[in-house]
Amino acid sequence: MTNWNTLVGFKSDLLNIAEKYIREKKGYTFEFVIEDWTTDFLRFYRNQTNYNITKNEITMAVTVERDKKKYTFVLSNPGPDALALSLNDACGIVDKLPADEDFTSFEDNRDIYKYSSIADSRTAMPLSDKVQLLKEISGSLGDNEYKLYGSFITLRVFRHILNSHIPVKHFYQSPVMLDVKAVSDKTMSTVIESYGGNDFMLFDRDDFTARLRGKIGYCRLPSTDIEPGAYDVILSPHAAAQLLEFLIMGAYAQNLDNGTSFFEGRIGQKTLSDKLTVASDPHCPELINFPYHREGSVTGRLAIVEKGVFKSFITDHYYSKKLKIPKNCSVGTNALTIEPGGKSLAELTGMVERGIYISNIHYMNFINEKETSVTGLTRDGTFLIENGKIANTLPNLRYTVKLSDVFTNIIELENRRYTIPQSQNYDNFQLYSSAVPHILTGGFKISSSSHTV
């Protein structure tokens, strides 16, 4: 267990300076975010440890505002002298900036999140335990042709969040992410499984390995190709999570403001399949949790789609004021959940006369964001389904679809869901996750194939 008093005392000298400026610098308001970010990052290659990196970064982001003007600066490994000097400079700079007509002051929600427990994934899953687990997964596959590649990440993030309107709030998060890709030495075909969450005790190694082993078995089926066209498709949780994230981008108030939201004018309207219920739930036990929004408001569950009806935009303090819509300070796509359906994966597969199983998405780009049209490639195992059974391997396929169609044409959802982690791969990266079932949908448009497995 992590010592909470030690965390709260982190960089108290900087907090004291921050509080002094808030009290004494009249005519100015301030926001301070002090972050202590640490990761243990294990990369494995062909069943062997490639490297393990422990990295720590301490940063401080400061925003100064006055007379509808804001100025922000960031300090790396800050000290009291550097902070005081930078604050004085910032106060001089903000005075010279032009006013912002859409100006909104800082978050004003004073609620404090109450943690039920505090744990550190880095100590709960040390390097020795990570290596042992990877050995067990590799050994249980019983397959010398497929070698394991991927990452095993533990992370600890602690932040002080303070501004002129709210007391000091303490953000704590310590998630774990396991991303395993099995690659064939003979054909270079790949399959993937992942897990990510707050509590690694929820990880089921046997289930995880069985799913990986099953996909490897499908890769040994004869290969074939298909013609472009519209198909019934089973989206794996990986693929479904990525498509859903792109769709729900349109529910952000920022995109409503800039005119690119598919959901504009649709609150309370039947917009997607009545089988689809989507929420952003940062306290869901399956997911990586987020106690506070980045601006310091306590987070909560937000219903976005209920049985196909669009319920709410994702709004922060700024856009709620600008657009005059209710503020929810949801973490949005960082914690998406889909309510499961009533069929097993085997039953979903049995419903398909001729279609495709898509394991993962290689990349995806919007063609027209407001219309939700995208294009991308499949990867990590794409399979032909015939007469209710996976029959052949397929090359990677290019798809061009409207995401609104994908989630309107839902035929059925699986009766269980999986935790799918994702990582922002830059600087002090953030881990986030979704809880998503397999989805059987119709009319999924394949435009071409790459002729590579």
N, C-alpha and C positions, 0 to 999 in steps of 0.2 A: 504494500500500500504506500502511496505517496503522502508525504507530510504536508498537509494543507497549510499549516502556519508558515512553513518554509517557502511555499509558493507565494503566499500572500505578501511575504516580506521581500520578494524579489525586486531588486532595483528601487528600494524604498527611498533612496536619496533622490532619484529622478522624480518619483511621485511627489515628494515634498516640494521640489521646484515647481512642478506642474500645478499643484494646489496653491502655491504662493502666487503664481502669475494669475490664476483664476481669481484669487481674492483681491490682489493689489493692483493689477493692470487695468485701470478703469477705461471704459470705452471700447475694450476689446473682449472678444470671447474666444475660447480655445477648445480644441479637441486633442487628446493624447491617446495613442495606442502603443504600449510597450510590449513587445513580443519576445518570448524565449522559445525558439524552435529547434528541436533536436530529432534527428533520425538515425536509425541503424538500418542500412540499406544493403541487403545481401543479393548479389547477382549470381545466378548459377548457369552453367554452360556444359551441356553434354553430361548431365548427372553429377557434375563436380562443382564445387564452389569456385567461382571465377574471382570475385572480390567481395569484401565487406567493408563498407564505409560508415563511419560514425561522423556526423557533421552537426555542428551547433552554430546557430546564427542568432544574435540579439539585435533587434532593430527597434527604432522608435519613430513613429509617424506622427507629425504634428501639423494641425491646421489652425491658422489664425484668421479670424474674421472681424470685419469692422465696416459699418455703413454699406451693407450689401456687397461686400467684397471678401474674397477668400484667397489665402495663399497656403500651400502645403509644402513641407519638406520632410525628408526621411534621413535619419542618422543610423549608421551601422556601428555596432558596439559603442553606444553613446556613453559619455561621461557627463558629470555635472557642469564642468566648465564649457564643454562643447555645446551642451543644450542651452545654457544661459546665453552664450554668444549668438547661437542660431536664432533663438527666440527674439532677441533684440533686433537682429537683422531683419527677421520676418515681419516684425511690427512696422519697420520702416518701409519695407517693400509693399505690404498690403495697402498702405496709405496711398500709394501712387497708382494702384490698379484701377481700371474702370469698374463701375458698378454693374452688377448682374441683375437684370430686371426679373429673372426667374429665381432670385436668391431665396433660399430657405435656410434657416439656422439649423443647429445641430439637433440630434435626437433628444427628445424630452421625456421619454418613458423611464421612470425611476424604479421599476420593478426589479427585484433581485432573484436570480435563479437559485434554487436550493438543490444542491447535489446530493444524491442518495449515497454515492460512493465515489471514490477516486482511486483509480488504478493506473499503473504505468506499463503499457504493453512491452516496452523495451526490457524491463526486468522480468515480466511475466513470460516472455518468449526470448530468452538469450540466444546468442549465436549457436551454442551447442544444441539447443532444442530445435532450432530451425533446421540445422544440418541433419539431425536425426530424423525429423519428419520427412524431409526430402528423400532420404535414404529409404524410408519405409514406403513412400509412394512409389519410388522407382522400383523397389524390389517387388512390390505387390502387383505391378503391371506384368511381370514375367515375360518381358519382351525386350530382346536385345537390339531389335531393329530401331525402336523409337527411343530417342534420348530426350531428356528433360532440359528445357531452357526456361528462364524467367526471372522473377524477382520476388523477394520476401521482405516486406517493408514493415518496420514498426516505427511509430512516430509519436512524439509528444509535443503538444503546442499549449503554451500558457500565455495569456494576454491580460494586462491591465487595460481597461477601457474607461476613459474619464473625459467628460467635457464640462462646460460651464453650467449645464442644466441638470446633470445627473451625478450621482455618487460614483465612486470607483466600483467597477464591475470586473469580475474575474472569470475569464473564459478558460476552460480546460477541456482538452480533448486528447485522447491517446489511442488512435485506431491502429489496426493491422491490415495488411493487404498481401495476399498470396496469389500470384499470377503464374500459372504453369502452362507451358506450351510443349507438347510432345511432337518431335520432328523425326520423320523417317530418314534413315541413312540411305535408303534405296531410292525412294521416289521424291523425297523432300516434301511430302504431304505433311500438313500440320493440323493439330487439333488443340483446343484450349479449354481449360477450366480455371475458375477464379473464386476467391472468397475474400470478403472484406467486412469488417465490423468493429465494434467496440470490444466485444467479448469473444476471445478465441475459443472459449469453452463451448460455444455453439457450433464450432467446426466439426463436421462429421467426416473423418478421414476415409472410412470405408465407402460411404456414399460418394464422396468426391472422386475417389479412385475408380469406383465402378463406372461412373459417368465418363471418365477419361478413357477407361479401357473399352467401353462400348463404342465410343467414337473412333478409336483406333481400329476396332473390328470393322466398322463401316468403310474405313479407308482401304481395306483389302478387297472390297467388292470390285467387280469389273468397272472400268471407266467408260463413260459415254459423254455425249454432248446433247444439247437441246436447242431447238429453234427459238428465236425471239418470240415473245408473246406474253399473254396474261395467264398466271398460274395461281392455283391454291398453294400457299406457302405456310410452313411452320417456322416461325421465328423463334430461335433459341432465346433464353433470357438475355444473353449478351447482345444479340442483334436487336431484340425488342427494346432493351434499355436505351440503346443509342438512338434508335428511331424516335422513341418517346421523348428523350431529352430535346431533340431538335424540334419536335412538335410543340412542346411546352415552352420553348423559348418565346413563342408567340403570345404566351400568357403574361409576360413581363410588362409592367406598365411602361417601361422605357420604350419597348417596341410599339405599344399602343400610341405613345407620344410621337414616335418618328414615322408612323404610318405603315409599319411592316407587320402588324399583328393580324393573323388569321382570325382571331377571336373578337375583333372589333365589332361592337354592336350585337354580340351574341350572348351576353349574360342572361341566364334563365331560359335559353333556347336549346332545343335538342340539336346537337352539333355533331356528335360522334355516335358510335354503336351503343345501344342501351346495355350491352354487356360490359362496357368499360367504365370503371370507377377509378379515378386517379387522385391521389393526395400528395402533398409534400408534408412529411412527418418526421421532423428531426429528432423525435424522442422514441421512435419505433425501436424496440429491442433488437431487431434484426440488423439495423442500419448503423452506420457511423453517425454518432449524435452531434448536434450543434446546439449548445445551451443558449447562445446569444447570436443575434444577427450581427453582422460586421460593424454596425453603428452603435450597438449596445442595447438593443431592445431584446427582451426575453422572447424566444421563439415558441411557436406552437404549431399544431397540426392545421393545415389549410386544405380544405376540399376544393379541388380545381375542376374536376369533372365527376358528376354523380349520375351513373346510369345513362351516360351519353350527353347529359345536360351540362353546359359550361356554367360554372358557379362563381369564379372569382379570378381577378387579375392578381398578380404577385406585385405588391406595392411596398416600397420603402418610405421613409420619412419625406424625402424630397419629392417623389412623384405623387404621393398622396396629396401633398399641398398643391403642387403644380396643376394636377389634373382634377383635383377636388373629388377624389374617390377614397373609400375607406383604407386606412393603413393596416397592414397585417404583418409587415416585416418578416415575411416568410423566407426561408432559405431556398425556396423554389426547387430547381433541378438538382440541388445537392442532396435531396432526400426523398426521391420519388417512390411511391408505392402504387401497385396495381392490385386491386382485389382479385383473388384467384377465382377460377370457374369451377366446373363440376366434372371434368373429364381427366383421366390420367393421360400421360404422354402417349402411351400405347394406344389408347382410345382415340386420341387426336389423329395419330398416324393412320389408324384404321379407317378414319373418315375420308381419307384422301385417295381418290382413284388414280390421279396422275398429278404430281406436284413436286415441291422442292422443300428440303430442310436446309435452312440457312443458319450456320453456327455463329458467324461473326461478321462484322462490317470492317472493311479495310480502311476506307475513308469515305467521307460524305460531304458534299457541298450543296448549298442552296442554288437552285436555278431562279426561283422566284419565292422569296421568303413569305410574302403575304399569302400566296397561293399554296404554300407548303410543298412546292415541287422541289425534289432533290435528285441527285444522281450520285452513285457510288459503286463500289465493288464488294463482293462477298469474299470471305477468306476463312481459313482454319477449319475447313470441312464443309463442303456444299454437296448435298446428296439428292439423288432422284428418288421420289416415292412413287411406287406403282402398286396398284391393287392393295393399298393399305400397309405396304411394307417398304422399308428403305432397300432399294434394289441396286443402285449404282452410285459410284462417285461421279461428281461433275467438276468441270473446270471452274475457276473463279468466274463469276457472272457479273456483268454490269446491269444495274437496275436503274430505272428512271420512273419515279412514282410521286404521287402527291401523298404526303404523310396523312393528311385528313382522310384520304381514301383508305389507306392501310388500316387506320383505326376506326373507320366507319364500316368497313367490310369484314369485321371480325365474325368468324363462324363459331369459334369456341375458344375458351381459355382453359389452361391446365388447372388442376385442383391443388397445386402447390406452387410456391414461388421460391426464388433463389436470390441470395444477396450478391449483387454484381458491383464490385468496386471499380472506381476509376481514379486516375491521378492527373493532376495538372503538372505537366513535366517541365517546369521551369522554376528557377530561383527556389524560394522556400515553398515547395509544392504543397498542395492540399489534397487530401484523400476525401472522397465522397462516395456514396453508394446508392443503389436502387434495389428494391425488392419486387421482382417481376417474375411471372410465370411464362411458360411457353405459350405462344399465341398462334392460333390457326386463323389465317385471313385469306380472303379471295381477291382475285383480280390484280395480283402483284406483277408489275410489268418488268420483264427481262428484255433488255435491249440488245445485248451481245454477250459473248463469252470471251475469256482471255486465253482459252486453250492451255491453261496451266492449272494443275490440281492445287 
